[in-house]
Amino acid sequence: MFGVKLYVSPVLDLYNGEIITYTIGSRPTYSLVSKMLENALEHLPENHQLLMDSDQE
């Protein structure tokens, strides 16, 4: 937007398509992803089983 590139790191629930959480940053850094994971884990119930997958090859 306005010539600025932004990176989005989302967590998507593949069962219902809901976006659980996301972070936005100006660069694809480790802190962008780690903050997204911290936010996702805070939103999950304590006994929830989690499977994380990446679209990275």
mmCIF file as Biopython writes it, N, C-alpha, C and O atoms, coordinates in Angstrom:
data_model
#
loop_
_atom_site.group_PDB
_atom_site.id
_atom_site.type_symbol
_atom_site.label_atom_id
_atom_site.label_alt_id
_atom_site.label_comp_id
_atom_site.label_asym_id
_atom_site.label_entity_id
_atom_site.label_seq_id
_atom_site.pdbx_PDB_ins_code
_atom_site.Cartn_x
_atom_site.Cartn_y
_atom_site.Cartn_z
_atom_site.occupancy
_atom_site.B_iso_or_equiv
_atom_site.auth_seq_id
_atom_site.auth_asym_id
_atom_site.pdbx_PDB_model_num
ATOM 1   N N  . MET A ? 1  ? 0.846   -1.170  0.000  1.0 0.0 1  A 1 
ATOM 2   C CA . MET A ? 1  ? 0.000   0.000   0.000  1.0 0.0 1  A 1 
ATOM 3   C C  . MET A ? 1  ? 0.891   1.233   0.000  1.0 0.0 1  A 1 
ATOM 4   O O  . MET A ? 1  ? 1.797   1.337   0.826  1.0 0.0 1  A 1 
ATOM 5   N N  . PHE A ? 2  ? 0.658   2.134   -0.878 1.0 0.0 2  A 1 
ATOM 6   C CA . PHE A ? 2  ? 1.444   3.359   -0.994 1.0 0.0 2  A 1 
ATOM 7   C C  . PHE A ? 2  ? 2.923   3.064   -1.209 1.0 0.0 2  A 1 
ATOM 8   O O  . PHE A ? 2  ? 3.779   3.808   -0.729 1.0 0.0 2  A 1 
ATOM 9   N N  . GLY A ? 3  ? 3.232   1.982   -1.928 1.0 0.0 3  A 1 
ATOM 10  C CA . GLY A ? 3  ? 4.610   1.634   -2.227 1.0 0.0 3  A 1 
ATOM 11  C C  . GLY A ? 3  ? 5.358   0.966   -1.099 1.0 0.0 3  A 1 
ATOM 12  O O  . GLY A ? 3  ? 6.571   0.784   -1.205 1.0 0.0 3  A 1 
ATOM 13  N N  . VAL A ? 4  ? 4.689   0.594   -0.024 1.0 0.0 4  A 1 
ATOM 14  C CA . VAL A ? 4  ? 5.329   -0.055  1.115  1.0 0.0 4  A 1 
ATOM 15  C C  . VAL A ? 4  ? 4.976   -1.537  1.092  1.0 0.0 4  A 1 
ATOM 16  O O  . VAL A ? 4  ? 3.804   -1.903  1.004  1.0 0.0 4  A 1 
ATOM 17  N N  . LYS A ? 5  ? 5.996   -2.386  1.173  1.0 0.0 5  A 1 
ATOM 18  C CA . LYS A ? 5  ? 5.764   -3.824  1.205  1.0 0.0 5  A 1 
ATOM 19  C C  . LYS A ? 5  ? 5.614   -4.261  2.658  1.0 0.0 5  A 1 
ATOM 20  O O  . LYS A ? 5  ? 6.449   -3.928  3.499  1.0 0.0 5  A 1 
ATOM 21  N N  . LEU A ? 6  ? 4.552   -5.006  2.954  1.0 0.0 6  A 1 
ATOM 22  C CA . LEU A ? 6  ? 4.315   -5.533  4.290  1.0 0.0 6  A 1 
ATOM 23  C C  . LEU A ? 6  ? 4.232   -7.047  4.228  1.0 0.0 6  A 1 
ATOM 24  O O  . LEU A ? 6  ? 3.792   -7.614  3.228  1.0 0.0 6  A 1 
ATOM 25  N N  . TYR A ? 7  ? 4.655   -7.693  5.296  1.0 0.0 7  A 1 
ATOM 26  C CA . TYR A ? 7  ? 4.625   -9.145  5.400  1.0 0.0 7  A 1 
ATOM 27  C C  . TYR A ? 7  ? 3.614   -9.528  6.472  1.0 0.0 7  A 1 
ATOM 28  O O  . TYR A ? 7  ? 3.595   -8.956  7.561  1.0 0.0 7  A 1 
ATOM 29  N N  . VAL A ? 8  ? 2.769   -10.511 6.143  1.0 0.0 8  A 1 
ATOM 30  C CA . VAL A ? 8  ? 1.745   -10.987 7.067  1.0 0.0 8  A 1 
ATOM 31  C C  . VAL A ? 8  ? 2.096   -12.414 7.459  1.0 0.0 8  A 1 
ATOM 32  O O  . VAL A ? 8  ? 2.409   -13.243 6.605  1.0 0.0 8  A 1 
ATOM 33  N N  . SER A ? 9  ? 2.044   -12.692 8.755  1.0 0.0 9  A 1 
ATOM 34  C CA . SER A ? 9  ? 2.282   -14.035 9.265  1.0 0.0 9  A 1 
ATOM 35  C C  . SER A ? 9  ? 1.020   -14.478 10.006 1.0 0.0 9  A 1 
ATOM 36  O O  . SER A ? 9  ? 0.857   -14.168 11.186 1.0 0.0 9  A 1 
ATOM 37  N N  . PRO A ? 10 ? 0.121   -15.205 9.319  1.0 0.0 10 A 1 
ATOM 38  C CA . PRO A ? 10 ? -1.150  -15.593 9.929  1.0 0.0 10 A 1 
ATOM 39  C C  . PRO A ? 10 ? -1.133  -17.025 10.463 1.0 0.0 10 A 1 
ATOM 40  O O  . PRO A ? 10 ? -0.300  -17.845 10.077 1.0 0.0 10 A 1 
ATOM 41  N N  . VAL A ? 11 ? -2.078  -17.299 11.362 1.0 0.0 11 A 1 
ATOM 42  C CA . VAL A ? 11 ? -2.390  -18.664 11.784 1.0 0.0 11 A 1 
ATOM 43  C C  . VAL A ? 11 ? -3.836  -18.897 11.394 1.0 0.0 11 A 1 
ATOM 44  O O  . VAL A ? 11 ? -4.740  -18.195 11.846 1.0 0.0 11 A 1 
ATOM 45  N N  . LEU A ? 12 ? -4.037  -19.896 10.545 1.0 0.0 12 A 1 
ATOM 46  C CA . LEU A ? 12 ? -5.354  -20.192 10.001 1.0 0.0 12 A 1 
ATOM 47  C C  . LEU A ? 12 ? -5.833  -21.535 10.527 1.0 0.0 12 A 1 
ATOM 48  O O  . LEU A ? 12 ? -5.099  -22.523 10.474 1.0 0.0 12 A 1 
ATOM 49  N N  . ASP A ? 13 ? -7.063  -21.578 11.036 1.0 0.0 13 A 1 
ATOM 50  C CA . ASP A ? 13 ? -7.687  -22.827 11.451 1.0 0.0 13 A 1 
ATOM 51  C C  . ASP A ? 13 ? -8.198  -23.511 10.188 1.0 0.0 13 A 1 
ATOM 52  O O  . ASP A ? 13 ? -9.139  -23.025 9.560  1.0 0.0 13 A 1 
ATOM 53  N N  . LEU A ? 14 ? -7.591  -24.626 9.812  1.0 0.0 14 A 1 
ATOM 54  C CA . LEU A ? 14 ? -7.962  -25.291 8.564  1.0 0.0 14 A 1 
ATOM 55  C C  . LEU A ? 14 ? -9.309  -25.998 8.653  1.0 0.0 14 A 1 
ATOM 56  O O  . LEU A ? 14 ? -9.862  -26.397 7.628  1.0 0.0 14 A 1 
ATOM 57  N N  . TYR A ? 15 ? -9.847  -26.159 9.863  1.0 0.0 15 A 1 
ATOM 58  C CA . TYR A ? 15 ? -11.161 -26.790 10.009 1.0 0.0 15 A 1 
ATOM 59  C C  . TYR A ? 15 ? -12.270 -25.851 9.547  1.0 0.0 15 A 1 
ATOM 60  O O  . TYR A ? 15 ? -13.145 -26.243 8.775  1.0 0.0 15 A 1 
ATOM 61  N N  . ASN A ? 16 ? -12.226 -24.613 10.022 1.0 0.0 16 A 1 
ATOM 62  C CA . ASN A ? 16 ? -13.318 -23.689 9.701  1.0 0.0 16 A 1 
ATOM 63  C C  . ASN A ? 16 ? -12.867 -22.431 8.949  1.0 0.0 16 A 1 
ATOM 64  O O  . ASN A ? 16 ? -13.688 -21.559 8.665  1.0 0.0 16 A 1 
ATOM 65  N N  . GLY A ? 17 ? -11.578 -22.327 8.626  1.0 0.0 17 A 1 
ATOM 66  C CA . GLY A ? 17 ? -11.080 -21.194 7.857  1.0 0.0 17 A 1 
ATOM 67  C C  . GLY A ? 17 ? -10.879 -19.919 8.659  1.0 0.0 17 A 1 
ATOM 68  O O  . GLY A ? 17 ? -10.553 -18.876 8.091  1.0 0.0 17 A 1 
ATOM 69  N N  . GLU A ? 18 ? -11.069 -19.989 9.967  1.0 0.0 18 A 1 
ATOM 70  C CA . GLU A ? 18 ? -10.931 -18.812 10.830 1.0 0.0 18 A 1 
ATOM 71  C C  . GLU A ? 18 ? -9.460  -18.428 10.979 1.0 0.0 18 A 1 
ATOM 72  O O  . GLU A ? 18 ? -8.600  -19.295 11.134 1.0 0.0 18 A 1 
ATOM 73  N N  . ILE A ? 19 ? -9.180  -17.138 10.933 1.0 0.0 19 A 1 
ATOM 74  C CA . ILE A ? 19 ? -7.839  -16.650 11.239 1.0 0.0 19 A 1 
ATOM 75  C C  . ILE A ? 19 ? -7.750  -16.509 12.752 1.0 0.0 19 A 1 
ATOM 76  O O  . ILE A ? 19 ? -8.467  -15.710 13.354 1.0 0.0 19 A 1 
ATOM 77  N N  . ILE A ? 20 ? -6.863  -17.293 13.361 1.0 0.0 20 A 1 
ATOM 78  C CA . ILE A ? 20 ? -6.703  -17.296 14.817 1.0 0.0 20 A 1 
ATOM 79  C C  . ILE A ? 20 ? -5.968  -16.039 15.264 1.0 0.0 20 A 1 
ATOM 80  O O  . ILE A ? 20 ? -6.395  -15.365 16.201 1.0 0.0 20 A 1 
ATOM 81  N N  . THR A ? 21 ? -4.877  -15.730 14.601 1.0 0.0 21 A 1 
ATOM 82  C CA . THR A ? 21 ? -4.094  -14.536 14.903 1.0 0.0 21 A 1 
ATOM 83  C C  . THR A ? 21 ? -3.182  -14.235 13.716 1.0 0.0 21 A 1 
ATOM 84  O O  . THR A ? 21 ? -3.011  -15.067 12.826 1.0 0.0 21 A 1 
ATOM 85  N N  . TYR A ? 22 ? -2.610  -13.057 13.715 1.0 0.0 22 A 1 
ATOM 86  C CA . TYR A ? 22 ? -1.659  -12.697 12.666 1.0 0.0 22 A 1 
ATOM 87  C C  . TYR A ? 22 ? -0.768  -11.576 13.174 1.0 0.0 22 A 1 
ATOM 88  O O  . TYR A ? 22 ? -1.116  -10.858 14.111 1.0 0.0 22 A 1 
ATOM 89  N N  . THR A ? 23 ? 0.381   -11.442 12.541 1.0 0.0 23 A 1 
ATOM 90  C CA . THR A ? 23 ? 1.260   -10.306 12.790 1.0 0.0 23 A 1 
ATOM 91  C C  . THR A ? 23 ? 1.639   -9.709  11.439 1.0 0.0 23 A 1 
ATOM 92  O O  . THR A ? 23 ? 1.655   -10.400 10.420 1.0 0.0 23 A 1 
ATOM 93  N N  . ILE A ? 24 ? 1.939   -8.430  11.450 1.0 0.0 24 A 1 
ATOM 94  C CA . ILE A ? 24 ? 2.329   -7.712  10.241 1.0 0.0 24 A 1 
ATOM 95  C C  . ILE A ? 24 ? 3.648   -6.999  10.518 1.0 0.0 24 A 1 
ATOM 96  O O  . ILE A ? 24 ? 3.822   -6.377  11.566 1.0 0.0 24 A 1 
ATOM 97  N N  . GLY A ? 25 ? 4.569   -7.096  9.570  1.0 0.0 25 A 1 
ATOM 98  C CA . GLY A ? 25 ? 5.849   -6.427  9.732  1.0 0.0 25 A 1 
ATOM 99  C C  . GLY A ? 25 ? 6.391   -5.940  8.406  1.0 0.0 25 A 1 
ATOM 100 O O  . GLY A ? 25 ? 5.898   -6.313  7.341  1.0 0.0 25 A 1 
ATOM 101 N N  . SER A ? 26 ? 7.407   -5.108  8.483  1.0 0.0 26 A 1 
ATOM 102 C CA . SER A ? 26 ? 8.007   -4.551  7.269  1.0 0.0 26 A 1 
ATOM 103 C C  . SER A ? 26 ? 9.068   -5.469  6.678  1.0 0.0 26 A 1 
ATOM 104 O O  . SER A ? 26 ? 9.499   -5.271  5.542  1.0 0.0 26 A 1 
ATOM 105 N N  . ARG A ? 27 ? 9.497   -6.484  7.453  1.0 0.0 27 A 1 
ATOM 106 C CA . ARG A ? 27 ? 10.491  -7.443  6.974  1.0 0.0 27 A 1 
ATOM 107 C C  . ARG A ? 27 ? 10.114  -8.835  7.465  1.0 0.0 27 A 1 
ATOM 108 O O  . ARG A ? 27 ? 9.515   -8.965  8.533  1.0 0.0 27 A 1 
ATOM 109 N N  . PRO A ? 28 ? 10.452  -9.882  6.707  1.0 0.0 28 A 1 
ATOM 110 C CA . PRO A ? 28 ? 10.156  -11.250 7.150  1.0 0.0 28 A 1 
ATOM 111 C C  . PRO A ? 28 ? 11.221  -11.736 8.134  1.0 0.0 28 A 1 
ATOM 112 O O  . PRO A ? 28 ? 12.193  -12.380 7.737  1.0 0.0 28 A 1 
ATOM 113 N N  . THR A ? 29 ? 11.036  -11.427 9.402  1.0 0.0 29 A 1 
ATOM 114 C CA . THR A ? 29 ? 12.038  -11.732 10.420 1.0 0.0 29 A 1 
ATOM 115 C C  . THR A ? 29 ? 11.553  -12.830 11.363 1.0 0.0 29 A 1 
ATOM 116 O O  . THR A ? 29 ? 10.372  -13.173 11.396 1.0 0.0 29 A 1 
ATOM 117 N N  . TYR A ? 30 ? 12.497  -13.366 12.124 1.0 0.0 30 A 1 
ATOM 118 C CA . TYR A ? 30 ? 12.159  -14.368 13.131 1.0 0.0 30 A 1 
ATOM 119 C C  . TYR A ? 30 ? 11.193  -13.791 14.161 1.0 0.0 30 A 1 
ATOM 120 O O  . TYR A ? 30 ? 10.272  -14.486 14.590 1.0 0.0 30 A 1 
ATOM 121 N N  . SER A ? 31 ? 11.380  -12.556 14.562 1.0 0.0 31 A 1 
ATOM 122 C CA . SER A ? 31 ? 10.510  -11.958 15.579 1.0 0.0 31 A 1 
ATOM 123 C C  . SER A ? 31 ? 9.071   -11.834 15.079 1.0 0.0 31 A 1 
ATOM 124 O O  . SER A ? 31 ? 8.137   -11.932 15.875 1.0 0.0 31 A 1 
ATOM 125 N N  . LEU A ? 32 ? 8.877   -11.624 13.792 1.0 0.0 32 A 1 
ATOM 126 C CA . LEU A ? 32 ? 7.531   -11.577 13.219 1.0 0.0 32 A 1 
ATOM 127 C C  . LEU A ? 32 ? 6.833   -12.918 13.423 1.0 0.0 32 A 1 
ATOM 128 O O  . LEU A ? 32 ? 5.675   -12.965 13.837 1.0 0.0 32 A 1 
ATOM 129 N N  . VAL A ? 33 ? 7.539   -14.003 13.133 1.0 0.0 33 A 1 
ATOM 130 C CA . VAL A ? 33 ? 6.963   -15.340 13.264 1.0 0.0 33 A 1 
ATOM 131 C C  . VAL A ? 33 ? 6.828   -15.744 14.727 1.0 0.0 33 A 1 
ATOM 132 O O  . VAL A ? 33 ? 5.813   -16.327 15.107 1.0 0.0 33 A 1 
ATOM 133 N N  . SER A ? 34 ? 7.820   -15.449 15.551 1.0 0.0 34 A 1 
ATOM 134 C CA . SER A ? 34 ? 7.747   -15.854 16.955 1.0 0.0 34 A 1 
ATOM 135 C C  . SER A ? 34 ? 6.626   -15.130 17.690 1.0 0.0 34 A 1 
ATOM 136 O O  . SER A ? 34 ? 5.969   -15.730 18.540 1.0 0.0 34 A 1 
ATOM 137 N N  . LYS A ? 35 ? 6.393   -13.869 17.386 1.0 0.0 35 A 1 
ATOM 138 C CA . LYS A ? 35 ? 5.279   -13.134 18.000 1.0 0.0 35 A 1 
ATOM 139 C C  . LYS A ? 35 ? 3.944   -13.737 17.565 1.0 0.0 35 A 1 
ATOM 140 O O  . LYS A ? 35 ? 3.017   -13.841 18.368 1.0 0.0 35 A 1 
ATOM 141 N N  . MET A ? 36 ? 3.848   -14.133 16.297 1.0 0.0 36 A 1 
ATOM 142 C CA . MET A ? 36 ? 2.633   -14.772 15.798 1.0 0.0 36 A 1 
ATOM 143 C C  . MET A ? 36 ? 2.376   -16.075 16.546 1.0 0.0 36 A 1 
ATOM 144 O O  . MET A ? 36 ? 1.239   -16.354 16.926 1.0 0.0 36 A 1 
ATOM 145 N N  . LEU A ? 37 ? 3.420   -16.875 16.762 1.0 0.0 37 A 1 
ATOM 146 C CA . LEU A ? 37 ? 3.255   -18.132 17.491 1.0 0.0 37 A 1 
ATOM 147 C C  . LEU A ? 37 ? 2.857   -17.892 18.942 1.0 0.0 37 A 1 
ATOM 148 O O  . LEU A ? 37 ? 1.994   -18.594 19.471 1.0 0.0 37 A 1 
ATOM 149 N N  . GLU A ? 38 ? 3.472   -16.914 19.589 1.0 0.0 38 A 1 
ATOM 150 C CA . GLU A ? 38 ? 3.103   -16.578 20.969 1.0 0.0 38 A 1 
ATOM 151 C C  . GLU A ? 38 ? 1.634   -16.187 21.052 1.0 0.0 38 A 1 
ATOM 152 O O  . GLU A ? 38 ? 0.918   -16.643 21.944 1.0 0.0 38 A 1 
ATOM 153 N N  . ASN A ? 39 ? 1.183   -15.347 20.128 1.0 0.0 39 A 1 
ATOM 154 C CA . ASN A ? 39 ? -0.219  -14.924 20.112 1.0 0.0 39 A 1 
ATOM 155 C C  . ASN A ? 39 ? -1.148  -16.105 19.875 1.0 0.0 39 A 1 
ATOM 156 O O  . ASN A ? 39 ? -2.198  -16.200 20.510 1.0 0.0 39 A 1 
ATOM 157 N N  . ALA A ? 40 ? -0.778  -17.005 18.973 1.0 0.0 40 A 1 
ATOM 158 C CA . ALA A ? 40 ? -1.611  -18.169 18.671 1.0 0.0 40 A 1 
ATOM 159 C C  . ALA A ? 40 ? -1.746  -19.068 19.892 1.0 0.0 40 A 1 
ATOM 160 O O  . ALA A ? 40 ? -2.842  -19.533 20.202 1.0 0.0 40 A 1 
ATOM 161 N N  . LEU A ? 41 ? -0.652  -19.312 20.579 1.0 0.0 41 A 1 
ATOM 162 C CA . LEU A ? 41 ? -0.688  -20.188 21.749 1.0 0.0 41 A 1 
ATOM 163 C C  . LEU A ? 41 ? -1.501  -19.579 22.886 1.0 0.0 41 A 1 
ATOM 164 O O  . LEU A ? 41 ? -2.106  -20.315 23.666 1.0 0.0 41 A 1 
ATOM 165 N N  . GLU A ? 42 ? -1.528  -18.262 22.995 1.0 0.0 42 A 1 
ATOM 166 C CA . GLU A ? 42 ? -2.340  -17.600 24.018 1.0 0.0 42 A 1 
ATOM 167 C C  . GLU A ? 42 ? -3.833  -17.770 23.753 1.0 0.0 42 A 1 
ATOM 168 O O  . GLU A ? 42 ? -4.625  -17.760 24.695 1.0 0.0 42 A 1 
ATOM 169 N N  . HIS A ? 43 ? -4.235  -17.926 22.486 1.0 0.0 43 A 1 
ATOM 170 C CA . HIS A ? 43 ? -5.648  -18.027 22.125 1.0 0.0 43 A 1 
ATOM 171 C C  . HIS A ? 43 ? -6.187  -19.459 22.159 1.0 0.0 43 A 1 
ATOM 172 O O  . HIS A ? 43 ? -7.398  -19.663 22.073 1.0 0.0 43 A 1 
ATOM 173 N N  . LEU A ? 44 ? -5.300  -20.452 22.285 1.0 0.0 44 A 1 
ATOM 174 C CA . LEU A ? 44 ? -5.745  -21.839 22.244 1.0 0.0 44 A 1 
ATOM 175 C C  . LEU A ? 44 ? -6.124  -22.338 23.634 1.0 0.0 44 A 1 
ATOM 176 O O  . LEU A ? 44 ? -5.494  -21.960 24.622 1.0 0.0 44 A 1 
ATOM 177 N N  . PRO A ? 45 ? -7.151  -23.188 23.716 1.0 0.0 45 A 1 
ATOM 178 C CA . PRO A ? 45 ? -7.489  -23.802 25.001 1.0 0.0 45 A 1 
ATOM 179 C C  . PRO A ? 45 ? -6.316  -24.652 25.500 1.0 0.0 45 A 1 
ATOM 180 O O  . PRO A ? 45 ? -5.498  -25.122 24.709 1.0 0.0 45 A 1 
ATOM 181 N N  . GLU A ? 46 ? -6.246  -24.840 26.806 1.0 0.0 46 A 1 
ATOM 182 C CA . GLU A ? 46 ? -5.112  -25.519 27.423 1.0 0.0 46 A 1 
ATOM 183 C C  . GLU A ? 46 ? -4.945  -26.958 26.928 1.0 0.0 46 A 1 
ATOM 184 O O  . GLU A ? 46 ? -3.816  -27.414 26.750 1.0 0.0 46 A 1 
ATOM 185 N N  . ASN A ? 47 ? -6.032  -27.672 26.706 1.0 0.0 47 A 1 
ATOM 186 C CA . ASN A ? 47 ? -5.945  -29.077 26.314 1.0 0.0 47 A 1 
ATOM 187 C C  . ASN A ? 47 ? -6.033  -29.277 24.798 1.0 0.0 47 A 1 
ATOM 188 O O  . ASN A ? 47 ? -6.209  -30.405 24.335 1.0 0.0 47 A 1 
ATOM 189 N N  . HIS A ? 48 ? -5.915  -28.220 24.038 1.0 0.0 48 A 1 
ATOM 190 C CA . HIS A ? 48 ? -6.035  -28.276 22.579 1.0 0.0 48 A 1 
ATOM 191 C C  . HIS A ? 48 ? -4.793  -28.907 21.960 1.0 0.0 48 A 1 
ATOM 192 O O  . HIS A ? 48 ? -3.669  -28.573 22.337 1.0 0.0 48 A 1 
ATOM 193 N N  . GLN A ? 49 ? -4.994  -29.814 21.014 1.0 0.0 49 A 1 
ATOM 194 C CA . GLN A ? 49 ? -3.870  -30.408 20.290 1.0 0.0 49 A 1 
ATOM 195 C C  . GLN A ? 49 ? -3.613  -29.574 19.041 1.0 0.0 49 A 1 
ATOM 196 O O  . GLN A ? 49 ? -4.533  -29.285 18.276 1.0 0.0 49 A 1 
ATOM 197 N N  . LEU A ? 50 ? -2.385  -29.200 18.847 1.0 0.0 50 A 1 
ATOM 198 C CA . LEU A ? 50 ? -2.022  -28.265 17.792 1.0 0.0 50 A 1 
ATOM 199 C C  . LEU A ? 50 ? -1.111  -28.937 16.773 1.0 0.0 50 A 1 
ATOM 200 O O  . LEU A ? 50 ? -0.180  -29.656 17.137 1.0 0.0 50 A 1 
ATOM 201 N N  . LEU A ? 51 ? -1.385  -28.698 15.505 1.0 0.0 51 A 1 
ATOM 202 C CA . LEU A ? 51 ? -0.517  -29.136 14.418 1.0 0.0 51 A 1 
ATOM 203 C C  . LEU A ? 51 ? -0.158  -27.901 13.608 1.0 0.0 51 A 1 
ATOM 204 O O  . LEU A ? 51 ? -1.030  -27.241 13.044 1.0 0.0 51 A 1 
ATOM 205 N N  . MET A ? 52 ? 1.125   -27.598 13.557 1.0 0.0 52 A 1 
ATOM 206 C CA . MET A ? 52 ? 1.586   -26.435 12.802 1.0 0.0 52 A 1 
ATOM 207 C C  . MET A ? 52 ? 2.198   -26.919 11.493 1.0 0.0 52 A 1 
ATOM 208 O O  . MET A ? 52 ? 2.923   -27.913 11.468 1.0 0.0 52 A 1 
ATOM 209 N N  . ASP A ? 53 ? 1.903   -26.212 10.410 1.0 0.0 53 A 1 
ATOM 210 C CA . ASP A ? 53 ? 2.462   -26.525 9.103  1.0 0.0 53 A 1 
ATOM 211 C C  . ASP A ? 53 ? 2.889   -25.217 8.453  1.0 0.0 53 A 1 
ATOM 212 O O  . ASP A ? 53 ? 2.327   -24.158 8.734  1.0 0.0 53 A 1 
ATOM 213 N N  . SER A ? 54 ? 3.867   -25.301 7.600  1.0 0.0 54 A 1 
ATOM 214 C CA . SER A ? 54 ? 4.367   -24.123 6.906  1.0 0.0 54 A 1 
ATOM 215 C C  . SER A ? 54 ? 4.252   -24.355 5.409  1.0 0.0 54 A 1 
ATOM 216 O O  . SER A ? 54 ? 4.404   -25.482 4.939  1.0 0.0 54 A 1 
ATOM 217 N N  . ASP A ? 55 ? 3.989   -23.312 4.672  1.0 0.0 55 A 1 
ATOM 218 C CA . ASP A ? 55 ? 3.946   -23.457 3.221  1.0 0.0 55 A 1 
ATOM 219 C C  . ASP A ? 55 ? 5.331   -23.285 2.602  1.0 0.0 55 A 1 
ATOM 220 O O  . ASP A ? 55 ? 5.464   -23.192 1.382  1.0 0.0 55 A 1 
ATOM 221 N N  . GLN A ? 56 ? 6.347   -23.242 3.437  1.0 0.0 56 A 1 
ATOM 222 C CA . GLN A ? 56 ? 7.717   -23.122 2.948  1.0 0.0 56 A 1 
ATOM 223 C C  . GLN A ? 56 ? 8.179   -24.460 2.391  1.0 0.0 56 A 1 
ATOM 224 O O  . GLN A ? 56 ? 7.838   -25.511 2.933  1.0 0.0 56 A 1 
ATOM 225 N N  . GLU A ? 57 ? 8.942   -24.426 1.329  1.0 0.0 57 A 1 
ATOM 226 C CA . GLU A ? 57 ? 9.444   -25.665 0.720  1.0 0.0 57 A 1 
ATOM 227 C C  . GLU A ? 57 ? 10.794  -26.026 1.257  1.0 0.0 57 A 1 
ATOM 228 O O  . GLU A ? 57 ? 11.367  -27.039 0.856  1.0 0.0 57 A 1 
#
